[in-house]
Amino acid sequence: MNAPLEVWYEFASTYSYPAAMRVEAIAKGRGIDIRWKPFLLGPIFQSLGWTTSPFNLQPAKGAYMWRDLERTCAQLGLGFVRPAVFPQNGLMAARIALALPDERARGAFTRAVYTSQFAQGHDISDPALLEALLHSSGQDAGRMMAQAVSPSNKDALKENTARAQAHGVFGAPTWRTADGELFWGNDRLEDALDWHSKCA
């Protein structure tokens, strides 16, 4: 079996929303499996001396991003609502995603969280919302919420974040191919799949 394409993503990341919504179908059409790799950008930004998203630190860049994301979502037929707070706290969502039993479950939950945040404007740090999303994706919500905050799962998310940084990941989404090549951004998905197909 060919090696999977790794999808490194952060729930607060704007461009990870359209990326997450389209990657599985496109990869499947090329016979490529994917591996969902949730991590946190906050510690990586902090290592650079940033206290928030670069889209907040640079207002012109932020304004462009929001308009560009709106255009991208319209082109893909995705709903779009700008969240009242940005970036949102995706810590618990990331812990849950990592705790889920397999890639199918991880993908379903990941898409549900992004839709709730960027298509419906909900607060993804709300435990009640996350429980509802787990339930709607066919999971035992109580068990998964408890497993998500276990010491071993908390450590696993820290390790994922450290591994992302060690790979050279600095933003999300980042695609990592079988030979370790990195492609950053929703608009680099097809390039990543092309490269991955040649080296997997």
C-alpha positions in Angstrom: 0.0 0.0 0.0 1.3 3.5 -0.9 2.2 5.8 1.9 -0.5 8.3 2.9 -0.4 12.1 2.4 -0.2 13.8 5.7 -2.6 16.7 6.3 -1.3 19.0 9.1 -4.0 21.3 10.2 -5.1 23.7 13.0 -8.8 24.2 13.8 -8.4 28.0 14.1 -6.8 28.1 10.6 -9.0 29.8 8.0 -7.6 28.2 4.9 -7.6 24.8 6.6 -11.5 25.0 6.3 -11.7 24.6 2.5 -8.7 22.3 2.5 -10.4 19.9 4.9 -13.7 20.0 3.0 -12.1 18.9 -0.3 -9.0 16.8 0.4 -10.6 13.4 0.9 -12.6 13.4 -2.3 -9.7 14.6 -4.4 -7.1 12.3 -2.8 -9.5 9.3 -3.2 -9.9 10.1 -6.9 -6.2 9.6 -7.2 -6.0 6.5 -5.1 -4.2 8.3 -2.3 -5.0 7.8 1.4 -4.6 10.7 3.8 -3.6 11.0 7.4 -5.2 13.7 9.5 -2.5 15.4 11.7 -4.1 18.0 14.1 -1.6 20.3 15.8 -1.5 23.7 17.4 -0.1 26.8 15.7 0.0 28.8 19.0 3.3 27.3 20.3 4.9 27.8 16.9 3.8 31.4 16.7 5.0 32.0 20.3 8.4 30.7 19.3 8.5 33.5 16.7 7.5 36.1 19.3 3.9 36.4 18.0 1.0 36.6 20.4 -1.8 36.1 17.8 -2.3 35.2 14.2 -0.3 37.0 11.6 -3.6 38.0 10.0 -4.3 40.0 13.1 -0.8 41.4 13.4 -0.9 42.7 9.8 -4.3 44.2 9.2 -4.0 44.6 5.4 -3.0 40.9 5.2 -5.9 40.0 7.4 -8.4 42.0 5.3 -7.2 40.3 2.2 -7.4 36.9 3.7 -11.0 37.3 4.7 -12.0 38.5 1.3 -10.0 35.7 -0.4 -11.5 33.1 1.9 -15.0 34.4 1.0 -14.2 34.1 -2.7 -12.7 30.6 -2.3 -15.7 29.3 -0.4 -18.1 30.7 -3.0 -16.1 29.0 -5.7 -16.3 25.7 -3.9 -19.9 26.0 -2.9 -19.1 26.2 0.8 -20.9 28.3 3.3 -19.0 31.1 4.9 -19.5 33.2 8.0 -16.7 35.2 9.5 -16.3 34.1 13.2 -17.0 36.8 15.8 -13.7 35.9 17.5 -10.5 35.1 15.5 -8.5 33.0 16.1 -10.8 30.7 18.0 -9.5 28.3 20.7 -9.3 25.0 19.0 -7.4 23.1 21.7 -10.2 20.8 22.8 -11.3 20.1 19.2 -7.7 19.2 18.4 -7.5 16.9 21.4 -10.8 15.2 20.3 -9.7 14.8 16.7 -6.5 13.1 17.8 -8.3 10.8 20.2 -10.7 9.5 17.6 -10.3 5.8 16.6 -9.5 6.1 12.9 -9.1 8.4 9.9 -12.7 8.1 8.8 -13.9 9.3 12.2 -11.2 12.0 12.3 -12.2 13.3 8.9 -15.9 13.4 9.7 -15.4 15.3 13.0 -12.8 17.6 11.4 -15.2 18.7 8.7 -18.0 19.1 11.2 -15.9 21.4 13.3 -14.8 23.5 10.4 -18.4 23.8 9.1 -19.6 24.8 12.5 -17.0 27.5 12.8 -16.7 29.0 9.3 -20.1 28.2 7.8 -22.3 28.7 10.8 -20.2 31.1 13.0 -20.2 28.9 16.2 -17.7 29.0 19.0 -15.7 25.7 18.6 -14.3 26.0 22.2 -17.8 25.3 23.5 -17.8 21.7 25.0 -21.5 21.3 24.4 -21.0 22.1 20.7 -18.2 19.6 20.4 -20.2 16.9 22.2 -23.1 17.5 19.7 -20.7 17.3 16.7 -19.3 14.0 18.1 -22.8 12.7 18.5 -23.8 13.7 15.0 -20.8 12.0 13.5 -21.7 8.7 15.2 -19.3 8.8 18.1 -19.8 8.1 21.8 -19.5 11.7 22.8 -19.1 11.2 26.5 -16.4 8.6 26.1 -14.5 10.6 23.5 -14.6 13.8 25.5 -13.1 12.0 28.5 -10.5 10.3 26.4 -9.5 13.6 24.8 -8.4 15.1 28.1 -6.5 12.0 29.3 -2.9 12.7 30.1 -1.7 10.4 27.3 -3.8 12.2 24.7 -2.8 15.6 25.9 0.8 14.5 25.5 0.1 13.1 22.1 -1.1 16.5 20.9 2.0 18.2 22.3 4.1 15.7 20.5 2.2 16.3 17.2 2.8 20.0 17.6 6.5 19.4 18.3 6.8 17.0 15.3 5.1 19.6 13.0 7.6 22.2 14.1 10.5 19.7 13.6 9.2 19.0 10.1 9.4 22.7 9.3 5.6 23.3 9.4 4.9 27.0 10.1 1.3 27.4 9.0 -1.8 25.4 8.1 -2.8 23.6 6.2 0.5 21.9 5.3 0.6 18.8 3.2 3.6 16.5 3.8 4.3 13.9 1.1 5.8 10.5 1.4 9.4 11.8 1.0 8.9 14.6 3.5 8.3 17.4 1.0 6.1 20.2 2.4 3.4 22.2 0.5 1.7 25.0 2.4 -1.8 26.2 1.7 -5.2 25.1 0.4 -4.1 26.1 -3.1 -1.2 23.7 -3.0 -3.2 20.6 -2.5 -3.1 19.5 -6.1 0.7 20.2 -6.3 1.2 18.1 -3.2 -0.8 15.2 -4.6 1.2 15.4 -7.9 4.5 15.3 -6.0 3.2 12.6 -3.6 2.1 10.4 -6.5 5.6 10.4 -7.9 7.4 9.5 -4.7 4.9 7.3 -2.8 
